[in-house]
């Protein structure tokens, strides 16, 4: 069995420690903040010791040597190493809130002349610029409004996907809570008939049979499904030939409960025969049973 490596990169405060914990639970040997100069030597060491699963976190604290990472990734893949790269991201406002709640200092914060929040925003934008090349090479996960338990679940589902195949991630969301920053394609379905205005359906979701029946009877819903299916069917083969590992398709409606959920379920079922598919329901998943400890904030937990 060849060595499997998961590289975790991303914005400070986006949840890299949570991701590493999920990988550790999945049997990976995890190393945090490995200097990129040591990446190749570390991999060779793990290979000689017979390691099978390794997770490595690299972040902006190694800013000067980050340009080494893309070439090292290419070299390792040529050597036959199974390599996945995941990039954790979040909206700037969310990151500012998390830093405010935890009172931690951003690794790039150095200004004493600007007010604290202004300096933090500047540090976050600089970090985005420094990490942009790594983001382009990775599958992006938006952690802006998800709980740590959701993130752990997302990580475990991604690493379980078969290597070397394009994986389709279908995600429902609510426009009123923002567009996922990890989406490759976004489809707006707010113009479709809304079950929210049917009293018997309002408190159900697109996974429930009565809501599905309501939407299935709408010609507009069928037409939207057909258009999205045709678009993806046309371009997925080309994306796969371009060596894409993941493609995230986000379907949004007003509340992220009915129309977008239904279409994600239907699209995942339609493409499952040809591609590896994963489903996420951002707003529904956020209702899960996870509760932060009484003495911690959401921001502190996601770090």
C-alpha positions in Angstrom: 0.0 0.0 0.0 1.5 3.3 -1.1 1.8 6.3 1.2 -1.3 8.6 1.4 -0.7 12.2 2.3 -3.3 14.9 3.1 -2.0 18.4 3.0 -4.0 20.9 5.1 -3.5 24.6 4.3 -5.7 27.6 4.6 -6.5 30.8 6.4 -5.5 31.3 10.0 -8.6 30.8 12.1 -10.4 28.7 9.5 -10.3 25.4 11.4 -7.0 23.7 10.4 -6.6 22.2 14.0 -10.2 20.8 13.7 -9.3 19.2 10.4 -6.1 17.7 11.8 -8.1 16.2 14.7 -10.5 14.6 12.2 -7.6 13.1 10.3 -6.0 11.9 13.4 -9.2 10.1 14.3 -9.2 8.6 10.9 -5.8 7.0 11.5 -3.5 9.6 10.0 -0.1 10.6 11.6 -0.5 14.3 11.8 2.2 17.1 11.8 1.3 20.7 12.3 3.2 23.7 10.9 5.8 21.7 9.0 8.3 24.0 7.3 8.0 23.5 3.6 11.8 23.1 3.4 11.4 19.8 5.3 8.5 18.4 3.4 10.4 16.1 1.0 12.8 14.9 3.8 9.9 14.2 6.1 8.1 12.2 3.4 11.2 10.1 2.7 11.6 9.4 6.4 7.9 8.3 6.7 8.4 6.1 3.6 11.4 4.3 5.1 9.5 3.8 8.3 6.6 2.2 6.4 4.0 4.9 7.2 0.7 4.6 5.3 -1.3 7.7 6.2 0.2 11.1 6.9 -1.5 14.5 7.3 0.6 17.7 7.2 -0.5 21.2 8.0 1.4 24.1 6.3 0.4 27.7 6.9 1.4 31.3 6.5 3.9 31.1 9.4 6.2 29.6 6.8 5.4 32.4 4.3 9.0 32.7 2.9 9.1 29.1 1.8 5.5 28.6 0.6 6.5 28.8 -3.1 8.3 25.5 -2.6 5.1 23.6 -1.9 3.5 23.4 -5.4 6.7 21.9 -7.0 7.0 19.5 -4.1 3.4 18.4 -4.6 4.1 17.8 -8.3 7.2 15.8 -7.5 5.5 13.6 -4.9 2.7 12.8 -7.3 5.2 11.8 -10.0 6.7 9.4 -7.4 3.3 7.7 -7.0 2.4 9.2 -3.6 -1.4 9.5 -3.2 -1.6 13.2 -2.4 -4.7 15.3 -1.5 -4.6 19.0 -0.8 -7.4 20.7 1.2 -7.6 24.4 1.8 -9.8 25.8 4.6 -11.2 29.2 4.0 -13.7 31.6 5.6 -15.1 35.0 5.0 -13.0 37.9 6.3 -15.8 39.1 8.6 -16.0 35.6 10.1 -12.3 35.5 10.7 -12.3 38.9 12.3 -15.1 37.7 14.6 -13.2 34.6 15.6 -10.1 36.5 16.4 -12.1 39.0 18.4 -13.7 36.2 20.4 -10.5 34.3 21.1 -8.3 37.4 21.5 -5.6 35.6 19.6 -3.1 37.5 17.5 -3.0 36.9 13.8 0.5 35.5 12.7 0.9 38.4 10.3 -0.3 41.2 12.6 2.5 43.7 13.1 1.0 47.2 12.8 0.9 49.3 15.9 -0.2 52.5 14.2 -3.6 51.3 12.8 -6.5 50.5 15.0 -6.6 46.8 15.9 -9.5 45.7 13.6 -8.0 47.5 10.6 -4.7 45.9 11.2 -6.3 42.5 11.5 -8.2 42.9 8.2 -5.0 43.9 6.5 -3.2 40.8 7.9 -6.0 38.6 6.6 -5.9 40.0 3.1 -2.2 39.7 3.0 -2.5 36.1 4.1 -5.0 35.5 1.3 -2.5 36.8 -1.2 0.4 34.7 0.1 -1.7 31.5 0.1 -3.4 32.1 -3.3 -1.2 29.6 -5.2 -1.9 26.8 -2.6 -5.6 27.6 -2.8 -5.6 27.0 -6.6 -4.1 23.5 -6.1 -6.5 22.4 -3.4 -10.1 21.5 -2.7 -11.5 24.5 -0.8 -13.8 24.0 2.2 -15.7 27.1 3.4 -15.9 27.0 7.2 -17.6 30.4 7.6 -20.8 29.2 9.2 -20.3 25.5 9.8 -19.7 23.9 13.2 -16.5 21.9 14.1 -18.5 18.7 13.9 -19.6 19.5 10.4 -16.1 20.2 9.3 -14.9 17.0 10.8 -17.6 15.1 8.9 -16.7 16.9 5.6 -13.0 16.1 6.0 -13.7 12.4 6.7 -16.0 12.1 3.7 -13.5 13.7 1.4 -10.6 11.5 2.3 -12.8 8.4 1.9 -13.4 9.2 -1.7 -11.6 7.0 -4.2 -8.2 8.3 -5.3 -7.7 9.4 -8.9 -11.4 10.0 -9.7 -13.2 13.2 -10.0 -15.5 13.7 -7.0 -18.6 15.8 -7.3 -19.7 17.7 -4.2 -23.3 19.0 -4.3 -24.1 21.6 -1.6 -27.3 23.3 -0.8 -27.3 26.7 0.9 -29.3 29.8 1.8 -28.5 33.0 -0.1 -29.5 34.9 3.0 -26.5 33.4 4.8 -24.0 34.0 2.0 -22.7 32.1 -1.0 -20.2 29.3 -0.1 -16.7 30.5 -0.9 -15.7 26.9 -1.9 -18.2 26.6 -4.7 -16.9 26.1 -8.3 -20.4 26.6 -9.7 -23.3 28.3 -8.1 -26.9 28.0 -9.3 -29.7 30.3 -8.1 -33.0 28.5 -7.8 -35.0 31.2 -5.9 -37.3 31.7 -8.8 -38.8 28.2 -8.4 -42.1 27.5 -6.6 -41.4 27.8 -2.8 -42.8 25.1 -0.4 -42.3 27.6 2.4 -45.6 29.2 1.5 -47.5 25.9 1.9 -48.4 25.6 5.6 -48.1 21.8 5.6 -44.6 21.9 4.0 -43.1 24.9 5.7 -41.4 23.0 8.5 -40.3 20.1 6.3 -37.2 19.9 4.0 -36.4 18.9 0.5 -35.5 15.4 1.8 -39.1 14.8 2.9 -41.5 13.0 0.6 -44.3 15.7 0.6 -41.9 18.4 -0.3 -40.3 16.3 -3.0 -43.7 15.5 -4.4 -44.7 19.2 -4.5 -41.5 20.2 -6.3 -41.6 17.2 -8.7 -44.9 18.3 -10.0 -43.5 21.7 -11.0 -42.5 22.0 -14.7 -40.1 24.8 -13.7 -38.3 22.6 -11.2 -37.9 19.8 -13.8 -36.6 22.4 -16.3 -34.0 23.7 -13.9 -32.9 20.2 -13.0 -32.5 19.4 -16.7 -30.5 22.5 -17.4 -28.1 21.9 -14.5 -27.7 18.3 -15.4 -27.0 19.1 -19.1 -24.4 21.7 -18.2 -22.5 19.4 -15.8 -22.7 16.4 -18.2 -21.2 18.5 -20.9 -18.2 19.8 -18.9 -17.4 17.2 -16.3 -15.4 15.0 -18.7 -13.2 18.0 -19.6 -12.7 18.9 -16.0 -11.6 15.3 -15.2 -9.1 15.4 -18.1 -7.8 18.6 -16.5 -6.9 16.5 -13.5 -9.4 18.1 -11.2 -10.0 16.0 -8.0 -13.1 17.8 -6.8 -15.8 20.0 -8.2 -18.2 21.7 -5.8 -21.7 22.6 -7.2 -23.7 24.9 -4.9 -27.4 25.2 -5.3 -29.0 28.1 -3.4 -32.5 29.2 -2.5 -33.8 31.7 0.1 -33.7 29.5 3.2 -31.6 26.5 2.1 -34.3 24.1 3.3 -36.6 23.1 0.4 -35.7 23.8 -3.2 -31.9 23.7 -3.0 -32.0 20.6 -0.8 -34.4 18.8 -3.2 -32.2 19.6 -6.2 -29.0 18.5 -4.5 -30.6 15.2 -3.6 -31.8 14.7 -7.2 -28.6 15.7 -8.9 -26.5 13.6 -6.6 -28.6 10.6 -7.4 -28.4 11.3 -11.2 -24.6 11.6 -11.3 -23.8 8.8 -8.8 -23.8 6.3 -11.6 -20.9 8.0 -13.4 -19.0 10.0 -10.7 -18.2 9.8 -7.1 -20.7 12.1 -5.4 -20.9 13.7 -2.0 -23.8 15.7 -0.6 -23.8 18.7 1.9 -26.8 20.6 3.2 -25.2 23.6 4.8 -28.2 25.0 6.6 -29.7 21.6 7.5 -26.4 20.3 8.8 -26.0 23.4 11.0 -29.0 22.2 13.0 -27.0 19.1 14.2 -26.6 18.0 17.8 -23.2 19.5 18.3 -23.1 22.0 21.2 -19.9 24.0 22.1 -18.6 23.6 25.7 -20.2 26.1 28.1 -16.9 27.9 28.6 -16.0 28.3 24.9 -17.1 30.3 22.0 -17.9 29.1 18.5 -14.8 31.0 17.2 -12.5 29.4 19.8 -13.8 25.9 18.9 -13.3 26.2 15.1 -9.7 27.4 15.3 
